Amino acid sequence: MPYSVPFDPAQIEAFLIAIGIGLLIGLERERVPSARAGLRTFGLVGMLGALAALLGQSLHSIAPLAVGMAAVATMIIAAYLRHPDPTDPGTTSVAALLVCFCLGAAVWYGYARLAVMLAVGTTVLLYFKAELRGMVARLSARDLISILQFSVLSLVILPILPDEEFGPYQALNPYQIWLMVVLISGVSLAGYAALQIAGARYGAAFVGLFGGLASSTATTLVYARNARESDAVAPMAALVILMANLVMVVRVTAIAAVVSPAVVPGLAAVAAPALVPGVLALLWNWRQLGGTAVLPSTGNPTELRTALGFGVLYAVVLLCAAWLSDLVGTGGLYLLAIVSGLTDVDAITLSSLRLFNLDKLEAGPTVVAIGLAMFANLGFKAGLATVIGGRALGARVLAGMTAVGLGLLAGIGWHAFAAPGL
């Protein structure tokens, strides 16, 4: 008597999803003339993956999956050997077919949502072949080294560090310190890579946006020097500098959301009054825009020396913040925030958030310290732009930075009023 299995509509759904995944990937391959597998082949391979998973599950064996994958690989390789194309060795289509087979199997095992997401990602990678090649071509050897160095910072050094508290006030945790180094290096690397890949052709706002992620101080310095050479560049330079420093405010808030989400509502209340006048100042400078944007010469944010320097700075500020908070209360922390925030807002921000996470600092003082650090940092860079860039740039930057700084102070005052006891 033949073995029968009760009909389950979920099984039909799984096969339909697997076929749909194959059709999605096959649709992209269909537009490639040299591809030996297209819409129908990928749809069938997706269904084959689900069918092999079904048989493997029923037989309690991995053999159907292994045989199915080997058969798919042999089939497509043989197709390319019979009809070779000197312009396309077929490695991409072979990999895509094997991915399609595995995604079909994953659907059967209950990972339908993940499989669909991966299928979309696979299709995107296949479709944007020319764009990805162009992006890699625009990366210099220095840029590739930066990516490799970031991999070392995050994947080699970070996992081997002890996740334990040491030192005075139990404030130093090697793993947490290096995690903050990786976080700041990653954000800076993203801005740095965007600048190198896209260049300055998208205009001043683009350079200001990603220059602020890479280094708002370097961006301010470069454009202040450009404005000194010609007053006609002042509106464009002011726009870039204001954009970069507004991004700094948003960047600090985003970092806080990653490290200590509990302080984000208070920090957003401090940052919001600064962003509104800042955006108005941007719009005013945008209307008078002139000149050509250039790339700021930002340093490599992932060099080991740079990373170690920030790690040491962060640890020192963290110790000083813990010591001053214990010795003289929040007043000492606020003074430290203003002094250290002049040149580097990240170290005092992360130090304050770390103390908050250790329950050594309340949310209110944490938000105020970060707000004061941002205010000091804006003041320092406004002075930098004025001294280096000259009167024409200084008038524009000071107007915008003053509006942003007053907004920060208003946000800090409101927060202090709303959270008594600071």
N, C-alpha and C positions, 0 to 999 in steps of 0.2 A: 504494500500500500504506500503510495507516495506521501512524503512528508509535506504537510501544509502549514503555512504561517498565517495567522489572522491579518487581514488587511488593515493597514494603519495609514491614514491620510498624511501623517507627518513624514512618512517615508517618501511619498510622492512629492511633498514640498521640498525635501532635502535634494531629491534628484533634479527638480526644477531649478533650485538655487545653484546647484553644481553646474547644470547646463548653462544657466544664465551667466555664471562667472566665466565659463569657457567662451561664450559668445561675446562677452565684453572684451576679453583679451584678444580674441580672434578678430574682432572688428578693427582693432588697431593694426594687427598683423596683415589684414587683408589689403591695406593701403600700401604695403611694401611689395613691389613687383618681384623681388628676388626671394621672398619668403616661400618656403615649401609647405607651409601650413597656414590655413586661413580660418575663416569664420566657422565652417562646418567641422573642420578637424579639431579646432580648439573646443568647440561645443561637445564633440564626442569624447575628447580626452577628459574634460571635466566630468562628464557622466561616467566614464570608465573609472576615474578615481573614486567616485562615490560607490560604484558597483564593487570595486576591489575591496573597499573598506567594509561593505556589507558582507561579502564572502569571508573576509578575514575575521570579522566579528562572529559570524556563524560557525566558522571552523576553528575559532580560537587559535588562529595562526597568522603570522605576518607574511606568509608565503604569497598570498594573492596580491598584496601591496607591492612586494619586492618584484614579483614576476611582471606585474602591470607596469611598474616604473621602468624596468629593464626593457620591456617590449616597446614602450613609447620612445625611449631614448634610442633604441636600435632602429626603429622605424624612421625617425626624422634624420638621424645621421646617415642612414642608407640613402635617403632621398637626396641629401646634399652631395653624397659621393657619386650618385648616378648622374646628377645634373649640377656639377660644380659651377659656382659663380665667383669669378675673381674679385668682384667688388663686395661680396658678402659671404664670409665663411660659414654663416649660419649658427654661430655659437649663441647669439641672442635668442633666436627662435627655439633652439634646443632647450636653453634654460627656461624660456617662457612656457614651453610645453610641460616640462617637468614641474614647474611651479603650479601650473593649471591642474595637473594631475593631483598634486598634493593638496591643493585647495579644495578640490572635489572630495577627497577623502576626509579633509577636516570638517567639511559640511556634514558629512554622515556621522561623524563622532560628536556632533553637537556644537561645533565652533562656527556656526553659520555667520554670525555677525562679524566675527574677527576675519573670517575668510573673505567676506564681501569687502571689508575695509582693505585687506591686503590686495585683493584683486584690483580695486580702484588705484591703489598705490602702484601696483605693477604696471597697469595701463598707462598711468601718468609717466612713469620712468621710460616706458617704451616709446611713448608719443613724443616726448621732449628730448629726443636723442641729439638733434642738432644744437638745441639750446644748452644742453648739459655739456656737450663738447666745447661749445664756445665759451662757457663759463670756466671750464677747466683750463682752456687755452689762455684766458686772461689772468689766471693765477700765476704769479711768479714763483721761483724756487723758494723765495723767502716766505711767501704765503703758504705754500705747502708745508714748509718746515713749521710754521706757526700751528697748523692743524695737527701735525705730528706731536709737537710739544704739548699742546692741550691734551692730546690723548695720553701722554705720559703723566701729566699732572693729575688727570681724573681717573685713569684706568690702571696706572702702575703705582703711583705714590700714595694716593688716597686710601686704597683698600688695606695697605699694610700698616697704617698708622693706628696707634691705640686709641680707642674711644673711651678714655677715662679722664677725670679731672685731676689736675696737678697744680702745684704752686700756691701762692697766697690767695686766700679767699676761694680756693678751688675753682679759680676762674679760667685756667688754661686747660684746654682739651685739644690735643694735637689733631685729632680727626676733625673736630668741629672747626678749628682754625683753618686747616687745609681745605675743608669743604667750602668755607667762605672765599678762599683764594680761587678755588675752581669756579665758584659762582660768578665772582667779579671778572675773572679771566674769560669765562664763557660769554658773558654779556658783552664785554669789550671786543672779543674776537668776532662776535656776530656783526657788530657795527663796523669793525675793521674790514671784514670780508665783504660786506655789502658795499662799502666804499671802493674797494679794489676791483670788485666784479663789475659793478655798474658804472663806476667812474663818476664824472661830474656832469655828464650829458643830460641828466634829468633836472638840473637846476639847483639853485641855492637852497631851496627848502629841503630837497633830498639830502644834500651834503650836510645841512644843519641837523637834520633828523638823525642820520647815522653817524655823523661826527660827534653828536652828543652821546650816543651809545659807546662809541670807541673811546673818546676822550674830549669832554667839553673844554677842558683847559687848553689842550693842544689846538683845538678848533678855534678858540678865542684868540690864541696867540698868532696863529697863521693868518687869520683874516684881519687882525689888527695891523699886522705888518703890511698886508696888501693895501689896506685903506691909507696908510701913511704915504704910499707911493703915488696915489691918485685919489683926490677927493671925489671923483666920479664913481669910485668903487664903494664909497661909504654906505649908500642905501643897501646894496647887496651884502656887504660885510656885516652891517648891523642886523640884517635879517637872519643871516647864518648864525651869528653869535647868539642872538635872542632865541632862535629855534634850538640850538644846542643846549642852552642853559634851561630852557623849559623842559626839554627832554630829560635833563638831569633830575629835575623835580619828579617827573613821572617815573623815571628809572629807579629812584630811591624808593618811591611808593611801591613799585612792582617788586623790588628786592625784599621789602618788608613783608609783602604778601606771601613770598616764598618762605622766608625765615620765621616770621611770627605773625600769622594771619590775624591774631587777636588785636594787634595795634593798628590795623589798616583803617578801620572806621575813623579813629581819632586822627591818624596821619592824613587821610583823605580830606578831613574837615580843615586841616591846616593848609594842605596843598591847593584845594579848590579856589580859595580867594586869590591865590597867586596866579593861577592859570588863566583866569578870566581877563584881568588887565594885560597879562602877557600875550594872549591871543590877539587882543585889540592892538597892541603895539606891533605885533607881527603883521597884521593886516595893513596898518598904516605904512610900514616899511615896504610891504609887498607892492603897494600902489606906486611907489617911487623907485621900483627896482631897476637897476641898471648894472652893466658890467657882466663879466663871465665868471661863473663859479669855478673854483679850483679845489683840488683835494688837499685837506690838511695832512701834514706829514706826521701821522701818529706813529708811535713806536709799537713794536711787536708786543701785544699784551700777554703773550704766553711764554716769553723767554723765562727760563728758570730763575735767572737773576732778578727779573722783575717780579715774578711770583714770590720768591723768597723775601724780597724787599717789602712787598705788601703784607706778607704773612707776619714778618717781624713788626712792622708798623701796627698792624691790627692787634697783635699780642700786647705790645707796649701800651697802646691806647686802652685796651681792655683792662689791663692791670691798673693803669692810672685812673680809669673810670671807677673801678671797684674800690680802689683805695680812697679816692676823693669822696665818693658817695658815702663810704663808711666813716670818713674823718670829719667832713664838714657838711654832709648831706647833699641835697640836690643842687645847691648853689655851686659847689665845686665841680659837679658834672657839667653844669651849664657853661661854666667858664672854660672847661676843657673842650666842650663841643664847639664853642666859638673859636678858640685858638686852633684846634686841629682841623676844624672845618674850613679854615681859610684856604688850605692847599689840597685837602683830601677829605671829601665828605663821606666816602665809603667806609673808611676805618671806624670813625666814631659812630656811624649809623649801625654797622654790624656789631660793634662793641656794646652799644646800648641795647640792641635787640637780644644779644647774648645774655646780658645781665637780666633782662626781662624774662627770658626763658628759664633762667636759673632762680627766679623768684627773688632776686636781689634788688629789683627795681620795679616800681609800679608802672602801669601803662601810661599814666599822665606824664610823669617826668620823662619817660622814654620818648614820647611824641614831642614834647617841648625841646628836649636835647637835639633830636634829629632836625626839628624845624629851625633851631638856632644855628645848627651846623650848615644847613642849606642857605640860610640868610647870610652867614659869614662868607660862604663860598661864592655866592652871587656878588657880594660887595667886593671881594678880592678880584674877581674876574672883570667886574665893571671898571675898577681902578686900572687893571692891567690893560684893558682895551683903550681906556682914555689916555693913559701915559704913552703907550706904544702907537696907537692908531691916530692920535692927533685930535684936534678940536672937532672936526666935522663928524668923525665916527663917535667921539666921546659924547657929544650932545645927544645923538640918537640912542646909543647904548645906555647912557645914564638914565634917559627918560624911560626906556623900557625896563631896565633892571630895577630902577627905583619903584616903578609900579608893581613889579613882581615882588620885590622885597617888602613893600608896604602891605601887599596882600598876604605875604607869609606872616608878618608881624600881627596883622589883624586876625589871621587864623590861629596863631599861637595865643593871642589874648583871649579870643573867644573860647578856645579849648581850656585855657586856665580858668576862665570864669565858669565854664560848664563842669569842670572837674575840680572842685575846691580841695584845698589841702596841698596844692603843689608847692 
